[in-house]
Amino acid sequence: MGKTKEHSIQVRQMCVDLHRSGNGYKKIATHLHLSVSTVRGIIKKFKITGTVVNKSGRGRKFILPPRTVRRMIREIKSSPKLTVTELQQMVASWGHEVSKTTIRRYLHANKLFGRHARKKTFLTHNHKRKRLEFAKQYWDFNWDRVLWSDETKIELFGNKCCKWVWRNTRAEYAEKHLMPTVKYGGGSVMLWACFSSKGPGNLVRVHGIMNALKYQDILKQNLVASARKLKMGRHWVFQQDNDPKHMARSTQKWLTTHRIKLLPWPSQSPDLNPIENLWGELKRRVQRRGPRSLDDLERLCKEEWSKIPLSVFSHLVKHYRRRL
């Protein structure tokens, strides 16, 4: 049985005062809405200690000395990927045999908890330096001038998030309680899109493998058209990442020929592109619609892309400085 809530000092004092007045345990319990055993325990403790106030140091004493605990905390902070078993063996080598539960309890007491390590793009020193230079150079840049772009892949049955259902213990494999899966997500579509603070640009499906020539054809048909659609004016800047097909000589020559001004982009920086948030929003919206085929998936993607509120686009660009 777990520990129950402790009664207040006032209730315990009333219990003692009623007992001193000659009242029995049952009468006190009825008057204070307590159990007889509780009343008996309070009065017994008062007779032994002479007070209803809890004494300090009445809990269980720590097994490990403070010096060992501090040493253990230093080790886990310097090497956070140590397992509890490894830490237990390390503490044993210091002369203290304790269980894994005890190790965890000391770590939790020092606000250290086991968590999944976050996955993040690997950055070298050169990557970090270039990202810092980018942040300093474009800190006061007018991001409303930028036309953001990127590609993404959306699977037909690729919703990897956890789904909750209401069921009893024995109904876990009932068909209505299952989340069906198929190999390779049941097929997928590759999409290219662009947007600005004024709203969404064109979203197109990429058929087959995208190479530099196919990428240039997409830009030819959609880039300037999207800029005109969004009324970007003459001084807009195009953003693309450093994908090989984007940085190919033929692609760079096409951009130069058509006088497209590029925003210099630091490598390994997908988190700097606000379109990643839009891809997540689009995928959630499409999965709620339940596409049945790849053509249906393409149609729903275009429908939901156009339905994303304009406030979402403007908000992402307005607060872009927070990403730097």
N, C-alpha and C positions, 0 to 999 in steps of 0.2 A: 504494500500500500504506500502511495506517495505521501510526502510531507504535506500536512494540511496547513491552512493559514493560521498564524499565531494570533491569539487574542490580545487585545490592547491592554496596556498597564491599568487603565481605568476599570475595565471589566474584571481583571484579576484582583484589584484592590477592593472592589465592591463584593466580590466573592468572599474575601477574607473578613471584611467588615461584617457581613451577614453571619458568617460562622462565629465570630466573636460575640455577636448578639444572641447566640444560642440557637440559631436555625440549623436544621439538619441538612444533609447533602441533597436529599430529594426536594426539599422545599426551596433551597438555593437554586438548584438546577431548573426548577419550574419557573422561578421568578426571573432568572436571567436567560432563560431559553438555551440552556446548556445541557450536555449529557451529565449523568451522575459521575461517570468516570473522569470527565474533565474537571469537575468541581473537586473531586477527591485528589486529583493530581496537583491542582493549583494549591490546595491547602497543605498537602504533604510537602510540596516544595517550599512553601512559606515557613513551615515548622523547621525545616532543615537549614535553610539559608537566612531566614529572618527578613526577607524582602521579596517583593513580587517582580523586581527588576531583574532582567537577565544579566548574568555575570559575563564578563569578557573572557575570551579564550575557552569557551565551553565546547567548541566544535572539534572535529577530528584534526589532529596535528599533521603537518606536512611530512611526507616520507623523505623527500630529498632536501638537503640543506640549501639555503639561499644561494650559496656560492656555486653549487653544482647547477642550480636552475639558471643562473645568469650565464654560466659557461655554455649550457645547452642552447639557450636563446641566441647567444652569439654565433654558435655553429650553424643553427638553422637559418639565421639571417644572412650569413656569408655563403651558405650553400642551400638555397631554398628547395632544391630538387631532391634532397635527402628523404628517404622513406622512413616511416616510423620504425620499421625493423632495423634499419641501419642506425638510426638514432638510439634505439634501445641497446644495440650492441656497443655503441660508443659509450653510453652511460654505464654499461656493465664494466667496460674496461677502466672506468674511473672508480670502480669499487662499489657500485650501487645497483642491485638487481631489482628492477621494477618491471611492471607489465606495460604492454602497449597502451592500454587504457589510461594508465597513470601518465605516460608520456603525453598523450593527447590532452589530458586534463590540464597539465602544466602549460602546454602550448596555447590552449584556449584561454586560460587565465591571463596570458600575456597577449591576447587578441591576435593570435596566429591560427589560421584555419586552413585546412586542405581545400584547395580549389583547382579547377581545370586551368591550365596555363592558356592564356589568350594567344591565338595565332595572329602573327603580324608579319608583313613583308620584311625580309631580311635587308638591312641597310648597312652598307659599308661606310667607312669614314668619309669617302668621297661623296657618297649619296647624301649623307647628313650635311656636309659642307655646302653642297649645291642647293639643298632644300633651304638652308639658312640664308644663303645668298638670294634665293628666290623670294623668301619672306621679307627680307629687308628691302629688296628692290621694288616689290609690288605692294608694299604695305598700304600706300595711299592710292592705289590704282582704282580707276573707275570700273568696277566689275560689271556694270550694266552694259558695257561695250562688248563683252565677251560672248561668243557663240560657242557653247560647250558641246562636245560630242564624245561618243564612245560606242563600242559594240558590246553586246551581251548575248548569252545563249539561254533560252527558256525551254525547259523540258515539258513534254505533254503531261507526264505524271511525275514531275520532279519536285513536288512539294515535300521538302525534307523536315519540315517543322513537326513538332509533336502535336497529336490530336487527342483531345480528351473525350471520353464517352461515359455515359451513366449506365452502369450494369452491375449485376450481382457477381458473386465470386465464381460461379460455374458457367457464366455466359461469355467468357473472354473470347471464344472462337466462333461465336455466332456471327453470321455474315454481316449483319448490320452494325456489329461492333468492331469490324476489322478495317484496317486502312490498306487497300490493295496496292501492291507494288509490282512493277515489271522491270525486266532487265534494261539497262541503259536509259531509264526514264521514259520508255515508250516512244523514243524519237524526240527531236528538238528542232527549233528554228533559231537561226542566227539573225539578230536585229541590229541595225544601225540607226541612231537617232541623234538629234541635236536639240538644244533649247537655250533660252536666254531668260533674263529676269522678266521679260514681257510675255513669256508663255512657251508652249511646245513648238518645236520645228517639225520637220518631216520625220516620220518613222517608217523605215523600209526593211523588208525581209531580204536577207542575203542568201541566194541559192548556191549551193555547193561550197567549195573552199574559197575563202576570200584571199586574193592576192593583190599585188599593187595595182594591176590594171583594172580589176573589178572594183577596188576601192576608189580609183580615180573616176570610174564611170558613175559610182554612187555620188561622189562629190559634184560631178558635172551636172547631174540631174536634180540634186537636192540642196546643195550648200547655198548657192546664191538665191535659189528660190525660197529657202527658209529664211534667209536674211531679209529678203523683201517682204515676205509674209509677216515677219515680226517687226518690220519698219525699223531696222537697225541703223539706217542712215549710211554715210560713207566711211565712217571711221571705226567700224567694228573690227574685232580681232577674233580669229579662229583658234580654238583650243583643240588639240589632239595629243594623245600620249606618244611615247617613243616606240611604238610597235614597229617591227621591221618593215611592214608594208606601208606604214605612214612615213617612215624615214628613208624609203627607197629613193634613189636618184630621180627616177621618172616621176614619182609623186611630188618630190620637192620642185622639180622643173615645172610640173603642171601648176602647182600653187604659185610659183613665181610668175609664170606666163599670164595667169589670170589675176595677178596682183592681189593675192590673198595674204593678208598680214597674219603671221603666226605668233601665238603666245609661247615664248620659250618655256619648256616644261621639264622639270627635274625628273630623272629616272626613278623607278620604283616608288611612285607616289600616287597610287590609286585612291588613297584616302583624301587627296586634295581635290579630286574631281567631284563636284556635287551631284553629277548625274548618277553616281552610284546609289544615292538615296532614292532617286526616281526609279531606278531599275528595281529596287526592293519594293517600292510602292506598287509598281506595275505588276510584278510577279504575284503579289498578294491579291491584287484586284482580279487578275486573270484566273488564278486558282479558285477563287470563290465562284467564278462563273462556270467552272467545270468543263473545259474544252474536251471534245470527243475525237478530234482528228487534228492533223497538223494544219490543214487549211482553216479549220475552225479556230485553232490556236492563234494563227496569224490575224484572222479577222477580229478576234476578241482583244488581241494586243493593240491593234490600231484603234479600236473603239475606246478601250480603257485609257489609252495614252491621251486621247483628246478630251476625256472626261476628268482628268486630274485638274483640280481647281488652280486657277492662275495664282492664287495666294501662295500655293506651295512653291511654285517656281520663283516668285519674287522673294519669298522668305529665305530660300536656300542661297540666293545671290546676295541678299541684303546682309546676311550674317556670315558671309564667306570669310571675313577676316579672322573669325574664331578658329578656322582650320590651320592658319599659318603658324 
